[in-house]
Amino acid sequence: MSPVAFRTCDLYRETLADKARAYPVIGQKMQEFRKFKSDNPLQPYGGSDKPFVSKGNFGTTISGLRHAHLTHDIMIVYTISGRNPTLFDLYGIFSHDELGIGQPANVKRQKAQAKRMANQQFAM
């Protein structure tokens, strides 16, 4: 099994703190996500772990951007790359509405969030 590394950015740290205050289970769910991905980096985390549509606002802004649900409405947004180590860049924790992918979809919010994510700097 190849090693796994997680990198975070300011947006991730901000949204994790925000969501953990509002939803105390989020901290535990993120620990579960990290453990699962450390043990099985290429396996989906639950049935909702998948890339954003490649031709959509997120997929065209950040290649390979993925999301996995932590709760019914809250998801982690990340990318995966490399081998030895397999590298996870954690962009943030968002609700559907915050990403503009709720009902109805908000394309303006999608574009703004994608741009915000694209401007993040990552560190271990």
Salt bridges, closest charged atoms under 4 A:
ASP10 OD1 - ARG13 NH2 2.64
GLU14 OE2 - ARG116 NH2 2.85
ASP18 OD2 - LYS19 NZ 3.51
ASP39 OD2 - LYS35 NZ 2.62
ASP49 OD2 - LYS37 NZ 2.85
ASP49 OD1 - ARG66 NH2 3.35
ASP73 OD1 - HIS96 ND1 2.64
ASP89 OD1 - ARG7 NE 2.67
GLU98 OE1 - LYS19 NZ 2.85
